[in-house]
Each structure stands twice: as C-alpha cells, then as structure tokens.
Amino acid sequence: MHLAGGCACQSIRYECTEAPIVQLLCHCRACQYATGSAFAAIMIVAADKFRLLKDEPSCYEVMGGTGRKFRRGFCPKCGSPVTLHWTEVPTVQMIQVGSLDDPSRFEPQSELWLSSGYSWHSTNPRTTKFRKGAVTGVLDRLDAYFAARGRAEWWK
C-alpha cells in the first residue's frame, strides 16, 4: 500500500511506502485541541517507510494523555495538521488522516482515551475501545510488526 498526502496548500508533501501498522481514533484532550474536533484520526507507520517529499512541517511539543511527549507537525503556511511523532520512539511516525490524499483508506481499529471523549459524539461500532491508553489492538500490533522485522524492542 502506498500512502501520500500533505497540507491543504500543498506546501508539504509526504509518502509512506507501506500499509499502516495501526489505525486509531484518539479522544485525548491534546488531540481535541490539535484538531479542533472530538478526536484525532491517526495512522501509525514505520518511520523508515515514511518520507517528506516537499518542505517540512513546523512542530511543537505537547504532553499526550499518557504523559509522554509528542511532537505535532503542521504547515506553517496554512496551519494544516500533518504529522505526529512520539519523541521517545523514533521507529514510528504518525500521520494525521485528514492530511492523506485519500482519507477514505482509513479504517480505524481502536479508539483511545474515551474517558476524555464528548458525550455528544458517538464511537465507531467496529473499533476496540479503551477508556485510557491502549494495550491490545495497538501495542500488540506494533510488537508483532517490529518482531517480524527483527526488532523486538521497537520502543527504544
């Protein structure tokens, strides 16, 4: 699977040469602020399969619901959210689904941080749901993916 995308003004362009490892909806407060919505739709991909083709996003750091630092990438010209990077884990890259050229390819598997979710917003009936951060459905997929690539400790 080939994924391509960028920002609204097309100043930033990227590609990923492999299917996402995990696809999720995050309802944490940091994601709500970043998207201006009820959640963030995110694809997690292997960092070495992702590359920027045109320009680079500006970034700012936030603490996620897990208490871990994340670096959010956005276009400095149009403000579109593009990427999310878990600063402690260089092996993965996250893509904001709204930045994909074809966001219809997104098939969420898990929903995280529903404890921060809004009562007025429904959840997807096909996802595995977590009141806080996920273990099964997210970390197990990452573990299996990187184990198959010979990297059992992907988080280091």
HUBELRA-V571215 format. One record per residue. N is the residue number from 0. SS is DSSP state (a for helix, b for strand, c for the rest). PSI is psi in whole degrees, -180 to 180 (none if undefined). OMEGA is omega in whole degrees, -180 to 180 (none if undefined). Layout:
[[N;SS;PSI;OMEGA] [N;SS;PSI;OMEGA]]
This chain:
[[0;c;135;177] [1;c;128;177] [2;b;140;177] [3;b;152;179] [4;b;-168;-179] [5;b;-162;-178] [6;c;175;-177] [7;c;-35;-178] [8;c;1;178] [9;c;14;176] [10;c;-35;179] [11;c;133;176] [12;b;146;178] [13;b;169;173] [14;b;156;173] [15;b;129;-173] [16;c;11;-178] [17;c;155;178] [18;c;151;177] [19;c;149;178] [20;c;-42;-179] [21;b;144;175] [22;b;125;-173] [23;b;164;172] [24;b;124;179] [25;b;124;-178] [26;c;12;-178] [27;c;160;-177] [28;a;-36;179] [29;a;-41;178] [30;a;-36;176] [31;a;-46;178] [32;a;-45;-175] [33;a;-35;-177] [34;a;-16;-175] [35;c;27;-175] [36;c;-170;-178] [37;c;-18;-177] [38;c;172;171] [39;b;133;174] [40;b;121;-170] [41;b;139;169] [42;b;132;175] [43;b;126;-179] [44;b;165;174] [45;b;131;-177] [46;a;-34;-178] [47;a;-3;176] [48;a;-1;-178] [49;b;138;173] [50;b;146;175] [51;b;135;-179] [52;b;-30;-175] [53;b;121;178] [54;c;178;-180] [55;c;147;178] [56;c;152;166] [57;b;154;-175] [58;b;155;170] [59;b;151;-178] [60;b;143;176] [61;b;160;171] [62;b;126;177] [63;c;177;179] [64;c;-23;180] [65;c;-9;-174] [66;c;6;178] [67;c;152;179] [68;b;139;174] [69;b;146;176] [70;b;116;-180] [71;b;130;180] [72;b;135;-179] [73;b;160;178] [74;c;127;179] [75;c;-14;-179] [76;c;-48;-176] [77;c;-12;177] [78;c;1;-178] [79;c;132;172] [80;b;134;-175] [81;b;-51;-175] [82;b;167;175] [83;b;130;-177] [84;b;129;177] [85;b;104;-169] [86;c;-30;-179] [87;c;-11;-174] [88;c;90;-176] [89;c;-8;-177] [90;c;-12;-180] [91;b;151;176] [92;b;141;177] [93;b;141;180] [94;b;132;173] [95;b;121;-173] [96;a;-34;179] [97;a;-17;179] [98;a;-7;179] [99;b;146;174] [100;c;-34;-180] [101;c;81;-178] [102;a;-10;179] [103;a;-12;179] [104;a;-10;-180] [105;c;128;176] [106;c;91;-175] [107;c;137;179] [108;c;-32;-175] [109;b;154;172] [110;b;127;-176] [111;b;157;174] [112;c;42;177] [113;a;-17;176] [114;a;-21;177] [115;a;-1;-177] [116;c;160;180] [117;c;140;-180] [118;c;-25;-178] [119;c;-2;-179] [120;c;127;-180] [121;c;164;177] [122;c;165;179] [123;c;126;-177] [124;c;-16;-177] [125;c;1;-177] [126;c;156;169] [127;b;133;-172] [128;b;142;180] [129;c;130;177] [130;c;-31;178] [131;c;-145;179] [132;c;161;-175] [133;c;151;170] [134;c;-68;178] [135;c;145;179] [136;c;-18;177] [137;c;-68;-178] [138;a;-36;179] [139;a;-34;176] [140;a;-42;177] [141;a;-44;178] [142;a;-48;-178] [143;a;-42;-180] [144;a;-52;-177] [145;a;-29;175] [146;a;-41;179] [147;a;-24;178] [148;c;5;178] [149;c;22;-180] [150;c;82;-175] [151;c;-33;-179] [152;c;67;-176] [153;c;-24;-175] [154;c;-3;-178] [155;c;none;none]]
